[in-house]
Amino acid sequence: MTVNHTMMQFFEWHVDADGQHWNRLKEMAPELKKQGIDSVWIPPVTKGQSAEDTGYGIYDLYDLGEFDQKGTVRTKYGTKDELKSAIAACHEFGVAVYVDLVMNHKAGADETERFKVVEVDPNNRNEVISEEPFEIEGWTKFTFPGRGDQYSAFKWDSRHFNGTDFDNATGNNGIYRLGDENRSWDDKVDNEFGNYDYLMFANLDYRNDEVREEMMEWGRWLVDTLQCSGYRLDAIKHINHDFIREFAGEMIRKRGEDFYIVGEFWNNDLNACREFLDTVDYRIDLFDVSLHYKLHEASQSGSAFDLTKIFDDTLVQTHPTNAVTFVDNHDSQPGESLESWIDDWFKQSAYALILLRRDGYPCVFYGDYFGIGGENPIDGKKQAIDPLLYARCQKAYGEQEDYFDHPNTIGWVRRGAEEVIGSGCAVVISNGDEGGKRMCVGPERAGEEWIDLTNTREDKIVIEEDGFATFPVNGGSVSVWALPEEDGTMDCAADSPTDGE
């Protein structure tokens, strides 16, 4: 049988910059597995432009916390040895590791160069707003003096980039396209702002053969070095889509069909997602941004939101085998670039919607589970999420039947699988008043006494002779009804289903 796999995004934007994050992952690997997490997406492992950089201001692709560069040997998260040790520990306990790759841009160059550019309109990057090409001094020369030629002798300069945002000579900011008025952006990218090739810092030019070859070689080197189980690709709507297809194909060819790749294509237009998946030959999965925004809207609108439509126009509905479902992440958390935080009252319900259904590969956010740091900290919701993780790994199997027949109270049942003893569950969600849902879990369950695993309700529901029962739910809440374990434990590591396809 297929086990219900669950991913965790093992970081948030404000995770402590103490260099201990890889050590924390190593220590927590057995506990994550015990709670039902069998894969983790870790933050960028490469050296950023400072010791506090989250990894998205990427400086040196080949420095994993090994060389004294940018004022530090370690990255924000730790050293290369600590990283490799953490990955080994995860593998020991059956937790796969997916590494975040930042391949769109570079930051923190070692030297400036002078070159010609044109300035473009930030809201329409195809429109040149400078009268004629002019010269700027840009940070585009990367020589890596702390690493030298170890692992790679490739040095970056202005020939390898097609855009930047700062003129060091004048101190001016803008979006500058390298070259004259006859040069253009890469056209195989998202069309937001006319053309969304440029995002930030020094933008890699994937029409340059040297760039493509170097990035491909780095991808091969990294997976050999870390022996990771997959990649998460950052900001792929800004990167040549043909290159993404070639890159994914090469990594899978090198590591085997089980090598997993998911991409951040932050676009809630399903047609755009479909076109992208077509272009990359469905070699990667995508985060379900459409569902995230549906969950956000539901949390903002309260009882005015029609819960029967929660999955309409989402990736998990149209492409269930290519959708990674999530509630929030490091970009949607408060104060960040794509802030769209799901309100507390709906958070547990949102997790039930991704964790307890048949379709999608759910990803639990570190910030939701353990909490968020920074100036405005937010407490974690481990207590609310753990029962759902348990239900996912022990109960949410078998045929799924939806009862999406009321705008404020929806439910579904999973009939269970014979090979998973005691499996099967009934889930009810309300965004309005207290209510209930009469649902069928199967006549073979007649006489069984089910409890609410979330501990929100103290009722005990006896399944009727025809397999039906009315499962209650509190207002603005979720209840997950299932057969309790005989010993009362809720441990995913105890008697968990056998892994395998």
N, C-alpha and C positions, 0 to 999 in steps of 0.2 A: 504493500500500500504506500501511498504518498503521505509523508508526515507534513503537518502544518508548520512550515518554516516561518520564522519571524526574525526580522532585522532590527538592530538598534543603531541609530545615528549616535555614535559614542563621543559626542562633544556638543557644546553650545558656544555662542560667540564669546562669552565672558569666562570660560573655564580658566581656572587659575594658571597664570603664566609662570609657574614655579618650576617648570621642567620635569614635573612628576607625573604627567598624564599617562605616559606609556607604562609607568610602574603601577598606576592605579588600574589600568586595563589588565595588566598581568595578575594583580591580586584579585580582581573581580571576575575573572574568566569563569571560575567554577560556579559562582553565585549567579552570573548571567545565564549560564546553561540550566541551572536549577530552576530559574524563573521562566524558562521557555524561550530564551533568546539564543538562537543558534547561528547568527551571523552579526557582525558589527561593521558599520561603515565608519572608518576612522578619518580624522582630518588630514589635510595635506602634510606629507611627511618630509617635504623638501624645505631647504633653507629659505626663509623669507627675508625681507629687507631690514628686519630688526629682530631682537630676541623676543619681543612681544607680538610679532606679526602672527596672525592666525594661520598663515600659510598661503593665503590667497594673494598676497603681495609677493609673488614668487621671485626669488633671485637666482638660485643655482639648483638646477634639476638633479645634479649628481651629489649634492651635499645633504645627507640625511641626518645631520647632526654629528658630523665627523671632523669638520675642518673649522679653524678659527677664522670666520668670515662674518662681516657685519656686526662685529663686536661680541660674537658668541660662538661657541662650539656647538652647543645643543640648539635645538629649535625651541619654540615655545613649549613643546610637549616632551622633550627629552633628547637623549642621544641616540645614535644609530644602534648601538649595542642594546640599549634598553628597548628600542622599537622591535628589534629582531627577537628579543627575549619575550616580549609581550605577545607577538604573533605566534611564537612557538607554544606559549602557554595556552593561548586560545585554541590552537590546533589540538593540543593534548586533551582538552575538555570538549572537543567537538564543536567549536565555534569558528566558523569561517570568517576571514578578514577581507574586507573590500577597501582598497586604498583610494583616497580622493586625488584625482589628477587635475592640475590646473595647467591647461595647455593653450590658453587664449592670449596671454600677455606675460611680460616680465617687468620687474620693478627693481629699483636700487642699483642702477648701472654703476660701473666702476669709473667710467670716463664719459665726457661729453664729446659730441661731434657736431660739425656744422654741415647742414644740408638744406636743400630747397624743399619748401612745402607750399601747399595752398591751405587756407583756413576754410572750413565748411560750417554750414548752419547746423547746430546741435540737434535741431528738430527735423532737419532734412539733410542727411549727410551727403546726399547727391548734389546739393546746391553749394557751389563755391561762393564765398562771400568776400574773399580778398580780390582786389582788382587784378593782381597778377602774382605769379609765384614769388616767394621771398625766402630769405635765408634765416634759419633759426639755429640756436645751439641746443641740441637735445641730448637727454640722457639715454643713449642707445648702445654704448660700448661696454660689453661684458667680457672681462678677461679672467676673472676668478683667481686673483693672486694668491688666495689662501689655499686653493686646491691645485693650482697648476694644471697639468694635463692628465692627472690621475682619472681614470675611468673614461674620459673623453677629452680630446684636444680641441674640440669645437669652440670657437670664440664668436660671440654675437656682435654685429655692428648694424649700422643703419640700412644695409642692403637686405637685412632679414626682417625688417619691420615695414609696415605700411601706414602706421599712424602713431601719434603721440599727443600729449596734452599740455606740455609745458615748454616754454622757451626760457632757458637759463640765462640768456643774454639780457633779456628785457624783464623777466619775471612775469611775463604774461601767460595766462591760461587760455586754452581754447582747444578745439579739436582740429589738429593739423594732419592733413594727409600728405605723406611723403611723395615727392616728385612734382611734376608740372601738371597743368590743367588737363593734359591728355591721359593721365593715369587715372585709374578708378579703384574703388574698393573691390574686394572679392564679391562676386555676385551670387555665390552659392551659400548664402547665409539668410537669417531671418530678415524680413523686409520692414520691421518696425523702424521708425524714424527714416524712412526711405531706404536705408540700408544699415543693418546693425552689426556690420563687421567690427567696428570699433566699440570697445567697452571701456577700457581704462589703461593707464600706464603706456608701455611700449607694446603695440599690438603686433603679434606674429603674422607674417605674410605667408599664408599657406599655398600661394601660387609659386613660391620660390622652392625649387627642387631641393636645395640644401636644407631648408627648414623641415620639409616633409621627411627627408631621410633621417635627419638628426632626431626628430620627435619619435619616429618609428623605432630607431635604435635605442632611444632612451626607454621607451615602453617595454622593449624586450629586456633591457638591462635591469630595469626596476623589478620586474616580476621574477627574474632569476635571482636577484639579490635578496628579495624579501620572501619569496615563495608564498605569496598571498593567493587568495582564492578568487579575486576579482577586482574590478576597478569601478569607481564612481567618477564619471566624467563631468567636470564643472563647465557651466556656461557654453553648452554646445550649440546654442542657436547663433552664437557669434563666430563659430569656427566652420570652415569649409565642410559642408555636409558629406561630400565625396571622401574627404580625408577621414572623417569619422568612420565611414563604412570600411575603408581600407584598414584603418588602425584596428578596429574591432575584429575584423577578419583575420588580421595577422596575429593578434594576441590569442585568439581562439585556436588558430592553426598551431601556434607555438605551444600552448598550454593544454589544449584539448577542449572538447565541447562543453565540459563542466565549468570552464572558466566563465565567471559571471560578470556582465557589464551592465550598469544602469547609468543613464544620462540625465543631467539636469537641463531639460528643454522647457524653460519657464514661459509657457504660452498656454493659456486656457482655451485657445481656439482648436477644437478637435480636428478640423480639416488640416490645420498646419501640422498637428501631431501626426495625423495619418500620412500626410505627404512626407514628413521626415522619416517615419518608420519604413515607408516604401523605399525611400532613397537609400537607407542603410540596410536594406534587405532583412529587417526585423532581427538584426544581430544583437541588438541591445534592447533593454527595457527602458521605460521612461517613468519619471515620477508623475503621479496623477495630480497635476496642478489644478485642473478643473474641479476635482472633488474637494481639494483643499479649500478653494474659494466657495464652494457650496457649503461646506462645513462652517466656514467663517460667516457666511450670510445667515445660515441657520442660527448661529450663536448670537448674532446681532439682532435678529428679527423676532426671536422668541416665538410665541404661539402664532404669529402672523405668517410664519414660514410653513409651507405645505411639505410635510415630511415624506409624503408619498412620491415626491419628485426629487428626493435627495440624490439619486444616482442618475438622473436624466442628464444627458450631454456630458458624461464623464468618461475618462479613458477606461476605467475599470468596467464600465458597461459595454463599451464598443470593442475594446481590445483587452479582455481580461487576462490573457496570458502575457501581456507586455506592460502591465500596469503595476507600479510600486505605489501603494497607497500610503498616505501619511496625514497626520493631523496638523503638526507644525514643524518648523525646522529653524536653523540658525539665521536664515534670512527673513523669516516671517515673525520672529520673536520681537517683542517691543523694542523700539528704538532703532531697528535695523532697516536695510534698504527696501525690503519688500514687506514691511510690517503688515500683518493681517492675522493677528493673534486670536485664536479661538477662545471665547469667554469661558471662565471657570465652570459656570453652571452646566455647560454643554460638553465639557472636555471628556468626561467619562463616557457619555453617549457617543461622542465622535469616535473614541477608541473602540467601542463596541462595534461600530459600523465598519471599521477596517479589520478588526481582529477576529470577528466571529462569523464572517461570511466565507462562502466558497471561493470567491474570485479575488485576485490581487495578491501581491506580496507585500504585507504590511511592514511599515518601518516605525518603530517607537522612537520618539525624540528624547535625547538625554535631558534636555531642559524641562520637559514635561515630567520625566521620571525622577530625576535627582534634584531638579531646581535650577534656577538661573542666578548667576552672580551679577557683578557690576554695581552701578550706583543705585539701581532700583531692583533689588533681588526679588525673586519669586520662588515660593516654596514648591518643592516637587510633589507629585501626585502618585508616588509609588503605591500607597495603600489602595488607591482607586484603580490603578492599572494592573496590579498583580493578580487580582481575581480574574480579570479578563485574559491575561496571559495563561493562567492555569486553565481556564475554560477553552482557550484556543488549542492548547497542546493535549488536553485530555477529553474534551467534550464535543468540540465543534467539527464533527465529521459526518459524512454521509449526505443523503439527499437533502436539498434545501427547498423549503416551501415558504414563500413570502405572503404576509398578510398586510399588504400596504393598501389599506382600504379606509383610512381615516386620516385627515390632514394633520392631526395633532397626536395620534397614537398609532404607531406602526409596530409590527412584530414579524418574526420569522422563526422557523424551527429547523434544526438539523436533526435528522432521524437517527444518526449514529451509525457506526460501522461495527460489524460482528467482531472483527479482530481487535477492536479497542473496547475492552470491557468497561461497561458503565457509561459509554459515550452517548451523545445526544443532548440537545439543549433547546430551550425556548427563550427567545430574547424579546423584550418589550421596551420600547422607548416612547416617552412622552415629552413634548415641548409645551404642554398646556397643563390641564388639571390632572389629578389622580384618575386613573382609569384601569383598563384591563383589556386583554385580547383573548378571545376564545380560539384556540388553535389545536390542531391534531398532531400528536407526537407518535401515534401508532398504537393500534389496539394491543400489540404485544407488550406495551408498557402499563396496561391496566393494573391498577392497585398500587403502583409505585408511588412513593412519597417524595416529592421534589422540593428542594429549597432554593432560595435566592443566593447565589454564590457571591453577590456583591455585598451581602449583609445589610442591604437597604431595607428589606422587608423581613419580618420574622415569621410570616405565614409558612405553612407547610401545605403544599398542593397535592392532592391525591388524583392520579390520572384515572379518568372514568373508563367504563368497560369498552366504549367505542374508540378509546385513545385520545379523546378530547379532554381539555381542561381550560378553565379561565384563569389566565396568568395575570396577576395584578402588577401595577407599577405606580410609583409615587409621581406627583406632578413635577415636571421638569427634571426627569430622572430616567434611569435605566435599571432594569432588573434582568438577571440571567438565571433562569430556572433550570435545574439539573438534578440528577440523582447524586446525593452526597456520597463521599467515600466512606467505607465502613469504619475506617480508623480516624476519620475526620481530617486527614492531612490534605493539604493543597500544594503539593510539590511536584513540579513537572519532571524532576529527575527520578521520582519514584514510580516504577511501573509505567514509564512513558512508552509510547508506541515505538516499535522498532524502526530505526531510520532506514531510508532507502526509497527507491522509486518503484 
